[in-house]
Amino acid sequence: MKFLVTSDFHGNHEHVNELQQIVAIHKPDAFFYVGDLSPGRWVFETPESASEYLETKFFPVIRALPVKHKYVMPGNTDFITISKAFQEKYQDPAECKFMMDSSLQLEQFNLVFLSTVGYTTHCLKDTEAINKFETNQSRLEESYKESHIFSRDTPGDVSDVVIASDTQNYDLKYFEVFPNYHAITEPYKSRLNYSIYDRLKNLIDGRPNTIVFSHSPPFNTCADMVSRKNNLHCGSMDVRKAVEDFQPLAVFSGHIHQSVFCSGQFRDKINETDIFTTGNTGVDAKYMNKIAVLLYNTETKEAERFVYDLKGEFAYTLNRIFD
């Protein structure tokens, strides 16, 4: 089988539209989108507005792709409330199957979809969880101090905007806002404390021929390099430990937009497990005029990375420079 893998469009409709031509060229058997559907919160401040945008710009294109199996998962920029709605609505792989921290069988393969990422200093915690094997305690302590924001399952009756520690506005009609980790109440605290490692263990352990699609890459690989100058990595310790313990065939990830730019490669290994990163970004101004995809052959276990130029414009950008 041929898998076509990409990620991190962040709402960039030029990336979405280019998929039609890319699929026509490569004719994959299965398509995988590995997280971060929505633009950042500075674009759409509420789950409702993000949902409307994606239902207009993203899903119609994905559903129309002439691919037999199509799988989409969210990432850490996506509101969990609308992701739950998408999971209920999109259940047919022939059109689009929406996956969150779950697995399924495709022919001989156990496909694992991990949309949750390791604990960060970002305020929106909808799709974050503790790394059970975190070793950077200073980073953990800094994360504890930040505001912790969670989307409400259903909107409240009262609109009242507060400013969180990330300086962004959050309407209490749509969000529950906690000043720090220690102030979080249930069920949010249990959800946050259900570690990345334990999630993967439940999805992989004892199942042969596993291929993992994890928005967050494993720590200390080409897939999680955020600075070439400083040789800095920020992937998940739990994803790495799970790979070492359960030895899946391959891991595909996104999340770190600059991974390939900084490391110079899209493929790595942890023992016998192949690690692949898309290295794609639909939102960073200097790099968003190109789309990167991976084409993986399940028989040869080989992958190629293709980069295509985009012609259109996308208004919502981050002016980040990677070094």
N, C-alpha and C positions, 0 to 999 in steps of 0.2 A: 504494500500500500504506500501511497504518497501522501504525506501530511504537509499542509501549508500552514505556517504558524506566524502570527504577528501580534502586536500589542501596542498599548500606550498612544492611541489616537487622541485621547483627551478631547473628544468632540470634533476633531478636525475633519470636516466633511470631504475635503480634498483627498485625504487618506482613504476614507471609506469608498469614495467613488472610483479611485484607482484600482480597487480590488477586482472590479469587473474585468479590467484588461489583464491583470496579473493572473487571475483564475483562467482566463481564456488562453493564456500562454502556457501555463504549467499543468493545467487539467488535473488538479489533485483529487484524491479520493475522499479526503477529509480536511476540513478547515477548522483552525483553532485560534480564537482570540483570547490572549492571556492577560486581560485585565486593563483597567483604567479606561472606561468608556467616556466619562463626562469631562468637560472642561473643569478648570479649578473653581473653587467657591467664589472667587471674585467675579465670575461670569454669571453663574446661576446660584443664587443664595438659598433657594428652597428645593426640596426634593421634587415638588410639583413642576417647577420650571425646567429642571434637568430632565425629568421624565418626558415632558412634552417635546423637548429638543431631540432626545434620542429616538423617540417613536416616529419623529418626522425625518430625521437625517440618517440614522444608523440602521435600525432594524429593517426597513423596507429594502435596502440594498443587500443586506446579509441574506434575507429570506429569498431574494431573487437570484442569488449566486447559483450557477449550475454545478453544485457539489453535492454528493450523496449524503455526507454527514457534516453538519455544521454545529460547532460548539462555541459558546461565548461565556466568559466569566468576568465578573467585575474586579476592581482593584481598590486600592486605598483612597482614591478620590471619589468613589461612588457611594451614594447614600444607600444604606442597607434596606431602608423601607421600600425604595423603588426596585432594588435588586430582588427582594422577596416577591414583589408583584410580577417582575419579569420571569422569575422562576416558575410561577404558577401559570403564566400566560404562554411562555415559549417552552414546550416540552417535546416537540417533534424534531429530531435531528435532521430530517429531510428539509425542514424550513429553518429551524434554529432551536437548539436546546441550550437553555441557560443553566449554568452549573455554579454552585457555591459549596466549597468544602465537602465534596462528595466524589463518588466514583461510579464507573459503569464499565461493562464489558463490551468491547468492540472486537469481534472475531476472537483471536487468542490473547488480546491485550487487556490488562486491567488499567483503565485510564483514570488517573487521579487528578482532581481539580482543586487546587488550594488557592482561594482568592484572598484569604486572610494573610496579612503581613505581620512581621515582628513589630514590637512596641517601638514607637518613635516619639519625637518631640512635637509632632503635629497634634493639633487639638482635636480634630475629628477622629473619633475612635471606633467608628462603625465597623471597620474591617481590620482591626488590629488585635493582637493578642501577645501575651507575655512569651518571651523566649525562655524556655525552661533551663537552657544551658547558656544563658547570657553570662559573659565574663567581664564585660565592661560596666562595672558597678557605678562609676561616675556618670556615665551616660544614662543609666537606669534612674539614678537619683535626680538628674536633671529632668527626665521625662515625667517623673512623679510630680514635679512642681508645676507643670503646665496645666492649663484648663483642660478638662476632659469633656468632650461634647459627644452626645449620642442622639441620633434621629429618633423622634417619637414614632411608635408604630402607627398611631393615628394622630392627626393634627389636633391641638388643643383648641379651646374656645377663645383664649385671650392672646392678643398679639402684643409682645413687649420685647423690644430689641435690647440685647446686652452686648458688650464688647468683651471678647475673650482675650487670653494672653497672646494670641496670634494677631491681635489688633483687628480682627474681622468681626463683623456684626452677625449675631445669631438671634433669630426670632424665636422666643420661647414657645410660640405656637407650634413650631416644627421640631424644636430641639430641647433636650434636657442638658443643662449646663452645670458642671461641677467645678469648683475652684482648683482642685488638685486630685490626685489619685486617692488619697485617704478619705476624701469626702464622697466617693462614689457609693451609690446604693445598689441593691439588687434590682433587676437581674443583670445589670450591666457589669458589676464586678466579677461575677462568675463567668460571664462571657469573655471578659478580658483575660481572666486567669486560666482559661482553658487553653493550654499552651500549644504553640505551633507544632512542637514535637509530638504531643499526644494526638493532635488532629491527624497528623501524617501516619502515626503508628496505627491508628484505627482504620486507615484507608489502604495501607500497604501491607502490613504484617501478615505473612503467610500466603500472600497472593502472588503467583508467578507472573512473569512478563509484564511488570508494571512500568508504565510511562507516566511521569509526573509533569503536570502543567501547573507551575507555581508562580504566582505573580512576583513573589519575593525570591531572589536568587539565594543559593547557598553561600555562606561566608567564605572569603578568601579564594575566589576564583576570578576568571576574567569577567564573569557575569555581574560581579558586584563592585567593580572598581569605579570609584567616583572621582579620583584624582590621580592622574599619571605623575604629576609633579611630586606629590607627596606619598605616592604608592598607598593610597587610602582605600580601604574596603569597608562596606557597610551592609553586607548581606546578613542573612539569618543564620545564627549559630544552630538553631533547632533544625532548619532544613538540612544543613550540612551533617549534623549528627544523625538525622533520620536516613540520609543517603548512605552514610557509613554503616549504619546498623542493618538496613533493610535492602540495600543494593538494588535499586530499580535499574531498568535498562538505560533510561535517559531522563533528564530533567530539562524542561523548557521554561524559561523565565523572561520577564520584562522588567518593569519597575525602575531600573537604573538606566536612564536614557543614554548616558554617556559611556556605558560599559565598553562598547566596541571601540569608540573613539579613544578612550583612555588606555585600554589594554592592548589594542591592536589585533584582537582576535575575538571570534564569536563562539569558539568551542574550547572546552577544557575537560578535565577528568577528575573524579574523586574515586580512587581505586579503579574499578572497572565500569563505573557509571559515567556515561557521557553527559556533559553539562553544556547546554546551549543557551545563548541569550540573543534576543531579537535586536537589541541596541537601537530601538526605534523611538522617535519622539514626534508627536504631532503638535507640540506646544512651545518648544524652545526655538526662539526666532531664527537663530543662525542655522539651525539644522532641520527645521520642519518642512522645508521645500523638497524633501526626499522621503520616500517610504521604504523601509527595510522589511523583508520577509525571509523566513527560513523554509526550505524545502527538504523534507526528511524522508528517506527511503527506509521503511521498516525491515526490508529484507537485507539490505547491505549495511544498515545502521549508519549510513553516511548522510551528511547534510550539506547543503549549499546555502549561502546567504546572497540574496539579490537586493539591489538598491535601485529604485526608480525615481526619476525626476518628476516633480509635480509642477503644474503650470499655474494653478489658481492661487487665490489668496485666502488666508484664514485670519480673522481679526483678533482672536484672543491668544496673546503670546506672552511668554516669559523671556526676559532679556538676560538669560544666563549664558555665561561663557565657560566652557569646560577646559580645564588644563591638566 
